[in-house]
């Protein structure tokens, strides 16, 4: 029995491009100095109540955070967008 015989999978379309606009600075944004090894998901959970919004922190700090790691080095002054 093959219950998947009528399922078509297109292997060329597994990923979708996402274009994110820059996040403008607002008066109510929060600025912090990072302790060594803190994770972006922790910051997103603590300040934005949603761990998946760590990408907002990356885009708000494009010149500081390179996005290659979810963990930050200590001593960075970063902006947590509140919008």
GIQUILIN-V685524 format. One record per residue. OMEGA is omega in whole degrees, 0 to 359 (none if undefined). D_LAST is the distance of its C-alpha to the last C-alpha in Angstrom with 2 decimals. Layout:
omega=<OMEGA | OMEGA>
d_last=<D_LAST | D_LAST>
This chain:
omega=<180 | 183 | 180 | 185 | 181 | 180 | 178 | 178 | 177 | 184 | 180 | 184 | 181 | 182 | 182 | 179 | 178 | 177 | 181 | 178 | 178 | 182 | 184 | 179 | 179 | 181 | 183 | 176 | 180 | 176 | 179 | 169 | 187 | 168 | 182 | 174 | 179 | 183 | 177 | 179 | 176 | 180 | 179 | 178 | 184 | 188 | 184 | 179 | 181 | 182 | 181 | 180 | 176 | 179 | 176 | 179 | 178 | 183 | 177 | 183 | 185 | 181 | 182 | 183 | 182 | 176 | 179 | 182 | 176 | 181 | 185 | 174 | 181 | 174 | 178 | 173 | 183 | 180 | 174 | 183 | 181 | 182 | none>
d_last=<51.48 | 48.55 | 45.76 | 43.58 | 46.13 | 44.19 | 40.80 | 39.92 | 37.62 | 36.60 | 36.28 | 35.04 | 31.80 | 30.46 | 27.31 | 24.85 | 22.99 | 19.23 | 17.77 | 14.25 | 12.99 | 11.92 | 8.37 | 8.74 | 8.94 | 7.58 | 9.97 | 8.38 | 7.89 | 10.79 | 13.79 | 16.53 | 19.95 | 20.62 | 23.82 | 26.01 | 25.48 | 22.17 | 20.51 | 17.09 | 17.20 | 18.08 | 15.14 | 12.73 | 14.79 | 15.01 | 11.53 | 9.44 | 12.52 | 13.01 | 15.29 | 14.78 | 11.28 | 13.34 | 13.23 | 9.60 | 11.16 | 14.12 | 12.64 | 10.79 | 14.31 | 16.64 | 19.25 | 19.50 | 19.07 | 21.42 | 20.31 | 23.94 | 23.56 | 21.26 | 22.80 | 22.19 | 24.90 | 25.02 | 24.29 | 21.25 | 18.71 | 15.33 | 11.72 | 9.33 | 5.74 | 3.80 | 0.00>
